Amino acid sequence: MNLKVNMENIENYNEMLNAEADHWDEFERDFIENKKIIPWWLDLQRASKVAPNTNEGLDPYKENLVRGKYKQKILENCNSGDKVLDIGCGSGWLSLELARKGCQVTAIDISPYRIALAKAYLAKIQKTETLLGSINYICGDIKEVELASPLDVIVAWDSLHHFPSLDELFERLKQFLKPEGKIVCYDHLGSKFIENLGKIRRYFVEEKVSAFEDVSQDEIHEFINKHFQIEEKRYRISAPFRLLAFALFRYDFFNFLIRPAVAMDEIICNKLKFLGKEFIFIKAKNK
Ligand SMILES: C[S@@+](CC[C@H](N)C(=O)[O-])C[C@H]1O[C@@H](n2cnc3c(N)ncnc32)[C@H](O)[C@@H]1O
């Protein structure tokens, strides 16, 4: 799929949106129906690893070492009773954790398969687990969503870079946010070095990317800054970390290296501020 974004042309947008939904349907179906596992992005607490010697994205233990701290930071910013909107919720891991701590979550995603899976999984675990909060899963385009009650927090994990025109989107979502509300997210930024590394990787390994992959990665910081007042900002995944992960971390033998590498990566990204930065954590309040 190699469609170009053209926001002037609504037919093109709809075509791309369908391609985006198809991509995530297919991606998720493969894990659930073929690999038959609970991936971390379905349930952090009951996740299993896809196979030995996989990269951090497919191994809940490694994933937790690499990005767990920022998952906790998002959860810490939402209190029991808060009305929270999870945008691009995927199969629902974040919504589920929020509901476990008592939040009332509205969770939106464009992928019908992911939303159906999230709903079915929620119904299944509620037979053995009592959630303090609730989740209303909605399948639809985040650009169209209408919400009834004012929100305390908007959360996003790795999804903002898939939404074209973040300027318009934030303008609209702010209408549903309480004056003292906030947005807390962790997302993918542009990095030339890492993009080039990805191109080299795709030369050797076939990798499918979604229709809107990286469509707004360069807009995230600019438009959060325009519509919200940034209170905290942290960067993660420098080029040396990415290289290490690429070369070593898929082998479980090197697990002992992940923790020190993460500590070094925090310093390189946030104190030394060079060598590329792939992800950003932002907490910002309404203004
Ligand atoms: C990289 S995934 C992240 C999913 C989830 N937040 C997670 O952590 O697993 C991006 C998600 O954004 C969703 N998405 C893309 N465009 C969307 C749109 N316009 N409206 C709602 N969801 C969308 C995709 O279906 C996909 O599930």
The ligand as a Tripos MOL2 file, in Angstrom:
@<TRIPOS>MOLECULE
LIG
   27    29     1     0     0
SMALL
NO_CHARGES

@<TRIPOS>ATOM
      1 C1          0.5240    1.7660   16.6980 C.3       1 LIG1
      2 S1         -1.1510    1.3960   17.0330 S.3       1 LIG1
      3 C2         -1.2350    1.7410   18.7750 C.3       1 LIG1
      4 C3         -2.4100    1.0700   19.4040 C.3       1 LIG1
      5 C4         -2.4970    1.1360   20.9490 C.3       1 LIG1
      6 N1         -2.5050    2.4940   21.4490 N.3       1 LIG1
      7 C5         -1.4380    0.2980   21.6150 C.2       1 LIG1
      8 O1         -0.6810    0.8250   22.4350 O.co2     1 LIG1
      9 O2         -1.3790   -0.9090   21.3450 O.co2     1 LIG1
     10 C6         -2.0590    2.7510   16.3150 C.3       1 LIG1
     11 C7         -3.5560    2.5500   16.4110 C.3       1 LIG1
     12 O3         -4.2170    3.7350   15.9150 O.3       1 LIG1
     13 C8         -5.4140    3.3140   15.2800 C.3       1 LIG1
     14 N2         -5.8700    4.3870   14.3850 N.ar      1 LIG1
     15 C9         -5.2510    4.8560   13.2690 C.ar      1 LIG1
     16 N3         -5.9550    5.8680   12.7230 N.ar      1 LIG1
     17 C10        -7.0460    6.0410   13.5120 C.ar      1 LIG1
     18 C11        -8.1550    6.9440   13.4610 C.ar      1 LIG1
     19 N4         -8.2550    7.8660   12.5170 N.pl3     1 LIG1
     20 N5         -9.0880    6.8710   14.4320 N.ar      1 LIG1
     21 C12        -8.9860    5.9410   15.4230 C.ar      1 LIG1
     22 N6         -7.9610    5.0510   15.5120 N.ar      1 LIG1
     23 C13        -7.0090    5.1060   14.5650 C.ar      1 LIG1
     24 C14        -5.0180    2.0440   14.5570 C.3       1 LIG1
     25 O4         -6.1180    1.2360   14.2250 O.3       1 LIG1
     26 C15        -4.0900    1.3990   15.5910 C.3       1 LIG1
     27 O5         -4.7800    0.4830   16.4260 O.3       1 LIG1
@<TRIPOS>BOND
     1     1     2 1
     2     2     3 1
     3     2    10 1
     4     3     4 1
     5     4     5 1
     6     5     6 1
     7     5     7 1
     8     7     8 2
     9     7     9 1
    10    10    11 1
    11    11    12 1
    12    11    26 1
    13    12    13 1
    14    13    14 1
    15    13    24 1
    16    14    15 ar
    17    14    23 ar
    18    15    16 ar
    19    16    17 ar
    20    17    18 ar
    21    17    23 ar
    22    18    19 1
    23    18    20 ar
    24    20    21 ar
    25    21    22 ar
    26    22    23 ar
    27    24    25 1
    28    24    26 1
    29    26    27 1
@<TRIPOS>SUBSTRUCTURE
     1 LIG1         1 GROUP 0 **** ****
